Amino acid sequence: MNLNEFSLDHVAISISNLERSIDFYTNIFGFSCERIIEMPDGNGRIALLHKKGFTIEMFQMVDVLPLPDDSKVPTLITPRLLNCSENLG
């Protein structure tokens, strides 16, 4: 695989407050909210935000426990995990 030809289409993230997250990504980063989808089973909602061909898919689930405080801050990833090219062989 040639990494110079690599592109990223979208990411999906789980969030705790859909409205607050939409406000943040639209007002701070300039994304537009294209659609909000209510999940048919009533267990959550999905928002699709777009900017220049890139999509952020945000999920807010119902009755999900929040992350513990010690998991809310990113931790250092070891350098071996950051070297993605060795796994693309």
Residue frames as a rotation matrix with the C-alpha (Angstrom) as fourth column:
MET 1
0.578 0.816 0.000 0.00
0.816 -0.578 0.000 0.00
0.000 0.000 -1.000 0.00
ASN 2
-0.447 -0.675 0.587 1.31
0.660 -0.692 -0.293 3.43
0.603 0.256 0.755 -0.95
LEU 3
-0.156 0.386 -0.909 0.70
0.910 -0.303 -0.284 5.76
-0.385 -0.871 -0.304 2.01
ASN 4
-0.898 -0.183 -0.400 0.87
0.041 -0.940 0.338 8.80
-0.438 0.287 0.852 -0.30
GLU 5
-0.727 0.678 -0.108 -2.41
-0.163 -0.017 0.986 7.64
0.666 0.735 0.123 -1.85
PHE 6
-0.581 0.489 -0.651 -4.13
0.800 0.491 -0.345 7.08
0.151 -0.721 -0.676 1.50
SER 7
-0.639 0.438 0.632 -7.21
-0.343 -0.898 0.276 9.17
0.689 -0.041 0.724 2.31
LEU 8
-0.902 0.375 -0.213 -9.67
0.355 0.363 -0.861 9.21
-0.246 -0.853 -0.461 5.17
ASP 9
-0.540 0.781 0.314 -13.39
0.342 -0.138 0.930 9.26
0.769 0.609 -0.193 4.39
HIS 10
0.324 0.699 0.637 -14.96
-0.437 -0.487 0.756 9.47
0.839 -0.524 0.148 7.83
VAL 11
-0.878 -0.451 -0.160 -14.67
-0.048 0.416 -0.908 8.75
0.476 -0.790 -0.387 11.54
ALA 12
0.284 0.950 -0.128 -17.28
0.061 0.116 0.991 7.64
0.957 -0.289 -0.025 14.05
ILE 13
-0.831 -0.542 0.126 -17.23
-0.060 -0.138 -0.989 8.72
0.553 -0.829 0.082 17.67
SER 14
0.064 0.808 -0.586 -19.43
0.805 0.305 0.508 8.04
0.589 -0.504 -0.631 20.66
ILE 15
-0.738 -0.254 0.625 -20.45
-0.044 -0.907 -0.419 11.18
0.674 -0.337 0.658 22.52
SER 16
-0.734 0.433 -0.524 -22.51
0.666 0.308 -0.679 11.94
-0.133 -0.847 -0.514 25.63
ASN 17
0.019 0.734 -0.678 -24.40
0.272 -0.657 -0.703 15.04
-0.962 -0.171 -0.212 24.42
LEU 18
-0.056 -0.011 0.998 -25.38
0.973 0.225 0.057 15.24
-0.225 0.974 -0.002 20.76
GLU 19
0.833 0.455 0.315 -26.52
0.521 -0.837 -0.168 18.87
0.187 0.305 -0.934 20.75
ARG 20
0.741 -0.612 -0.276 -23.41
-0.216 -0.606 0.766 20.13
-0.636 -0.508 -0.581 22.53
SER 21
-0.149 -0.824 0.547 -21.14
0.392 0.459 0.798 18.13
-0.908 0.333 0.255 20.20
ILE 22
0.243 0.317 0.917 -22.94
0.970 -0.108 -0.220 19.38
0.029 0.942 -0.334 17.07
ASP 23
0.989 0.134 -0.066 -22.61
0.141 -0.982 0.127 22.95
-0.048 -0.135 -0.990 18.35
PHE 24
0.386 -0.918 -0.085 -18.87
-0.106 -0.136 0.985 22.46
-0.916 -0.371 -0.150 18.98
TYR 25
-0.311 -0.576 0.756 -18.03
0.632 0.468 0.617 20.94
-0.709 0.670 0.218 15.57
THR 26
0.363 0.488 0.793 -20.19
0.917 -0.338 -0.212 23.38
0.165 0.805 -0.571 13.59
ASN 27
0.993 0.112 0.037 -19.18
0.102 -0.973 0.205 26.58
0.059 -0.200 -0.978 15.38
ILE 28
0.480 -0.877 -0.027 -15.51
-0.296 -0.191 0.936 25.83
-0.826 -0.442 -0.351 16.10
PHE 29
-0.449 -0.746 0.493 -14.47
0.137 0.488 0.862 23.70
-0.883 0.454 -0.117 13.10
GLY 30
-0.452 0.282 -0.847 -17.00
-0.763 -0.615 0.202 24.79
-0.463 0.737 0.492 10.47
PHE 31
-0.958 0.215 0.190 -18.72
0.272 0.890 0.365 21.44
-0.091 0.402 -0.911 9.87
SER 32
-0.450 0.893 -0.019 -22.34
-0.856 -0.425 0.293 21.40
0.254 0.148 0.956 8.76
CYS 33
-0.647 0.340 0.682 -24.87
-0.210 0.781 -0.589 19.03
-0.733 -0.524 -0.433 10.30
GLU 34
-0.826 0.269 -0.496 -26.43
-0.494 0.079 0.866 17.23
0.272 0.960 0.068 7.35
ARG 35
0.090 0.874 -0.478 -28.71
-0.340 0.478 0.810 14.86
0.936 0.089 0.340 9.21
ILE 36
-0.633 -0.140 0.762 -29.77
-0.767 0.251 -0.591 13.57
-0.108 -0.958 -0.266 12.62
ILE 37
-0.242 0.487 -0.839 -31.08
-0.363 0.757 0.543 10.00
0.900 0.436 -0.007 12.66
GLU 38
0.062 0.354 0.933 -33.19
-0.983 0.184 -0.004 8.55
-0.173 -0.917 0.360 15.44
MET 39
-0.899 -0.398 -0.181 -32.30
-0.421 0.899 0.116 4.88
0.116 0.180 -0.977 15.87
PRO 40
-0.249 0.892 -0.377 -35.39
-0.426 0.248 0.870 2.71
0.870 0.377 0.318 15.18
ASP 41
-0.059 0.198 -0.978 -35.10
0.641 0.759 0.115 0.84
0.765 -0.621 -0.172 18.48
GLY 42
0.792 0.424 0.440 -35.05
0.032 -0.748 0.663 4.13
0.610 -0.511 -0.605 20.43
ASN 43
0.674 -0.575 -0.464 -31.60
0.722 0.379 0.580 3.40
-0.158 -0.725 0.670 21.87
GLY 44
-0.178 -0.795 -0.580 -29.90
0.527 -0.574 0.627 6.50
-0.831 -0.194 0.521 20.52
ARG 45
0.906 0.370 -0.207 -29.33
0.061 -0.596 -0.801 9.08
-0.419 0.713 -0.562 17.82
ILE 46
-0.038 -0.897 0.441 -26.72
0.878 0.180 0.443 9.57
-0.477 0.404 0.780 15.12
ALA 47
0.730 0.169 -0.663 -25.59
-0.106 -0.929 -0.354 12.90
-0.676 0.328 -0.660 13.67
LEU 48
0.269 -0.628 0.730 -23.74
0.942 0.330 -0.063 13.17
-0.201 0.704 0.681 10.36
LEU 49
0.650 -0.175 -0.740 -21.51
-0.057 -0.982 0.183 16.24
-0.758 -0.077 -0.648 10.05
HIS 50
0.530 -0.417 0.739 -19.70
0.844 0.343 -0.412 17.13
-0.081 0.842 0.533 6.82
LYS 51
0.662 -0.375 -0.649 -16.87
-0.302 -0.926 0.228 19.40
-0.686 0.045 -0.726 5.74
LYS 52
0.146 -0.658 -0.739 -14.95
-0.972 -0.234 0.016 19.30
-0.183 0.716 -0.674 2.45
GLY 53
0.200 0.012 -0.980 -15.69
-0.614 0.781 -0.116 15.64
0.763 0.625 0.163 1.68
PHE 54
-0.813 -0.484 -0.325 -15.06
-0.021 0.581 -0.814 14.42
0.582 -0.654 -0.482 5.22
THR 55
0.258 0.965 0.054 -17.75
-0.276 0.020 0.961 13.07
0.926 -0.263 0.271 7.56
ILE 56
-0.900 -0.315 0.302 -17.94
-0.379 0.219 -0.899 12.80
0.217 -0.923 -0.317 11.32
GLU 57
0.008 0.873 -0.487 -20.52
-0.051 0.487 0.872 10.28
0.999 0.018 0.048 12.45
MET 58
-0.778 -0.257 0.573 -21.48
-0.532 -0.216 -0.819 10.92
0.334 -0.942 0.031 16.10
PHE 59
-0.170 0.686 -0.708 -23.41
0.288 0.721 0.630 8.42
0.942 -0.097 -0.320 18.20
GLN 60
-0.631 0.088 0.771 -25.31
-0.743 -0.356 -0.567 9.26
0.225 -0.930 0.290 21.38
MET 61
-0.489 0.411 -0.770 -26.64
0.186 0.911 0.368 6.09
0.853 0.037 -0.521 22.97
VAL 62
0.291 0.698 0.655 -29.33
-0.668 -0.342 0.661 5.88
0.685 -0.630 0.366 25.64
ASP 63
0.905 0.175 0.388 -28.59
-0.422 0.479 0.769 4.36
-0.051 -0.860 0.508 29.06
VAL 64
0.493 -0.838 -0.236 -24.85
0.469 0.484 -0.738 4.01
0.733 0.253 0.632 28.51
LEU 65
0.743 -0.285 -0.606 -22.55
0.559 -0.235 0.796 4.59
-0.369 -0.929 -0.015 31.45
PRO 66
0.882 -0.471 -0.017 -20.04
-0.421 -0.770 -0.480 7.43
0.213 0.431 -0.877 31.01
LEU 67
0.262 -0.890 -0.374 -16.31
0.260 0.438 -0.861 6.78
0.929 0.128 0.346 30.94
PRO 68
0.618 -0.163 -0.769 -14.61
0.777 -0.021 0.629 6.77
-0.119 -0.986 0.113 34.32
ASP 69
0.932 -0.217 -0.292 -12.70
-0.186 -0.974 0.130 9.99
-0.312 -0.067 -0.948 35.06
ASP 70
0.083 -0.990 0.113 -9.30
-0.297 0.084 0.951 8.31
-0.951 -0.112 -0.288 34.63
SER 71
-0.229 -0.128 0.965 -10.25
0.757 0.600 0.259 7.26
-0.613 0.789 -0.040 31.06
LYS 72
0.767 0.641 0.012 -11.36
0.523 -0.614 -0.591 10.70
-0.372 0.460 -0.806 29.84
VAL 73
0.544 -0.673 -0.501 -7.84
-0.635 -0.720 0.279 12.02
-0.548 0.167 -0.819 29.34
PRO 74
0.864 -0.253 -0.435 -5.86
-0.230 0.571 -0.788 10.54
0.448 0.781 0.435 26.43
THR 75
0.672 -0.689 0.271 -2.86
-0.077 0.298 0.951 8.50
-0.737 -0.660 0.147 27.49
LEU 76
-0.029 -0.791 -0.612 0.48
-0.899 -0.247 0.361 8.25
-0.436 0.560 -0.704 25.74
ILE 77
0.962 0.273 0.023 0.49
-0.221 0.821 -0.526 5.65
-0.163 0.501 0.850 23.00
THR 78
0.277 -0.918 0.285 3.69
0.155 0.336 0.929 3.69
-0.948 -0.213 0.236 22.70
PRO 79
-0.170 -0.421 -0.891 5.84
-0.765 -0.514 0.389 4.52
-0.621 0.748 -0.235 19.65
ARG 80
-0.923 -0.169 0.345 5.38
0.038 0.853 0.521 0.97
-0.382 0.494 -0.781 18.31
LEU 81
-0.108 0.966 0.235 1.63
0.741 0.236 -0.629 1.52
-0.663 0.106 -0.741 18.01
LEU 82
0.386 0.239 -0.891 2.19
-0.208 -0.918 -0.337 4.78
-0.898 0.316 -0.305 16.16
ASN 83
-0.623 -0.667 -0.408 4.23
-0.586 0.053 0.808 3.08
-0.518 0.743 -0.424 13.42
CYS 84
0.349 0.906 0.239 1.27
-0.431 0.381 -0.818 2.04
-0.832 0.182 0.524 11.28
SER 85
0.330 -0.208 -0.921 3.28
-0.943 -0.019 -0.333 1.44
0.052 0.978 -0.203 8.11
GLU 86
-0.743 -0.664 0.081 4.80
-0.668 0.742 -0.044 -1.79
-0.031 -0.087 -0.996 9.45
ASN 87
-0.474 0.643 0.601 1.29
0.001 0.683 -0.730 -3.30
-0.880 -0.346 -0.324 9.64
LEU 88
0.403 0.699 -0.590 0.28
-0.557 -0.324 -0.765 -2.32
-0.726 0.637 0.259 6.10
GLY 89
-0.443 -0.872 0.207 2.90
-0.408 0.402 0.820 -4.48
-0.798 0.279 -0.534 4.37
